[in-house]
Amino acid sequence: MNIFIAGLSFKVNDADLANLFEEYGSISSAKVITDRQSGRSKGYGFVEIEDEEAAAKAISELNGAEYDGRTISVSEAKPREERPRRDFGGGGYNRNSGGGGYNRNRY
């Protein structure tokens, strides 16, 4: 089961997260999500525990608990939704459009 943890201290790393959850069962992975550019923690992460019962126990016992001076929220992770790609293009050239202030067809 994949578990979502929010409200983490920015000092918490992957190993800290794994240590927090390892008493509940065998952990497949533990990952604190970081900003791509700065490398700084975003304050949330994911832990994957193989045993469903152990994962449920970890969620119930750790949700609302204090960890590293912060109250964390722990829940089952929801599948990531596919979001449509955003179009940042300005569009193509169209003879009939003004083109943003300069209209070739005007003269």
C-alpha positions as CSV (number, residue, x, y, z in Angstrom):
1,M,0.0,0.0,0.0
2,N,1.3,3.5,-0.9
3,I,1.0,6.0,2.0
4,F,1.0,9.8,1.6
5,I,2.6,11.8,4.4
6,A,2.0,15.6,4.6
7,G,3.3,18.3,7.0
8,L,6.8,17.0,7.2
9,S,9.6,19.2,8.5
10,F,11.9,20.4,5.7
11,K,14.8,18.7,7.4
12,V,13.3,15.2,7.1
13,N,14.9,13.0,4.4
14,D,14.2,9.6,2.8
15,A,16.0,7.7,5.5
16,D,14.2,9.5,8.3
17,L,10.9,8.7,6.7
18,A,11.8,5.0,6.3
19,N,12.9,4.9,10.0
20,L,9.5,6.3,11.1
21,F,7.6,3.6,9.3
22,E,9.8,0.6,9.5
23,E,8.4,-0.5,12.9
24,Y,5.1,-1.2,11.1
25,G,6.3,-3.5,8.4
26,S,8.6,-4.2,5.5
27,I,9.1,-0.9,3.5
28,S,9.5,-1.1,-0.3
29,S,10.3,2.6,-0.6
30,A,10.4,5.9,1.2
31,K,10.7,9.2,-0.7
32,V,10.5,12.8,0.5
33,I,9.4,14.9,-2.5
34,T,11.8,17.8,-3.3
35,D,11.8,20.8,-5.5
36,R,13.5,20.1,-8.9
37,Q,15.4,23.4,-9.0
38,S,16.3,24.0,-5.4
39,G,16.5,20.4,-4.1
40,R,14.6,21.6,-1.0
41,S,11.9,19.4,0.5
42,K,8.3,20.2,-0.4
43,G,7.2,19.0,3.1
44,Y,5.5,15.8,1.9
45,G,6.5,12.3,0.9
46,F,5.4,8.7,0.2
47,V,6.1,5.4,1.9
48,E,5.2,2.0,0.4
49,I,4.5,-0.8,2.8
50,E,4.0,-4.3,1.4
51,D,1.5,-5.6,4.0
52,E,-1.9,-3.9,3.8
53,E,-2.7,-4.5,7.5
54,A,0.6,-3.0,8.6
55,A,0.1,0.0,6.4
56,A,-3.4,0.5,7.8
57,K,-2.0,0.4,11.3
58,A,0.7,2.9,10.4
59,I,-1.9,5.3,9.0
60,S,-4.2,5.1,12.0
61,E,-1.4,5.5,14.5
62,L,0.7,8.1,12.8
63,N,-2.1,10.4,11.4
64,G,-2.1,13.5,13.6
65,A,1.1,12.5,15.4
66,E,4.0,14.9,16.0
67,Y,7.2,14.2,14.2
68,D,10.3,16.4,14.2
69,G,8.3,19.2,15.8
70,R,5.4,19.1,13.3
71,T,2.0,17.5,13.2
72,I,1.9,15.1,10.2
73,S,-1.1,13.9,8.2
74,V,-0.9,10.3,7.1
75,S,-3.3,8.7,4.6
76,E,-3.5,6.2,1.8
77,A,-2.1,7.7,-1.3
78,K,-4.6,8.3,-4.2
79,P,-3.5,7.3,-7.7
80,R,-2.0,10.2,-9.6
81,E,-4.5,11.8,-12.0
82,E,-3.5,12.3,-15.6
83,R,-3.6,16.0,-16.2
84,P,-3.8,17.3,-19.7
85,R,-0.7,19.0,-20.9
86,R,-0.8,22.7,-20.8
87,D,-0.3,24.5,-24.1
88,F,2.1,27.4,-23.7
89,G,2.2,28.1,-27.4
90,G,1.1,31.3,-28.9
91,G,-0.6,29.7,-31.8
92,G,0.4,29.7,-35.4
93,Y,0.3,32.5,-37.9
94,N,-3.1,33.3,-39.3
95,R,-3.5,35.8,-42.1
96,N,-6.8,36.9,-40.9
97,S,-5.7,37.7,-37.3
98,G,-4.1,41.0,-36.3
99,G,-1.1,39.3,-34.8
100,G,-0.9,41.4,-31.7
101,G,-0.8,45.1,-32.6
102,Y,0.8,44.9,-36.1
103,N,-1.5,44.0,-38.9
104,R,0.3,43.4,-42.2
105,N,-2.9,43.4,-44.1
106,R,-3.7,47.0,-43.1
107,Y,-1.3,48.8,-45.4
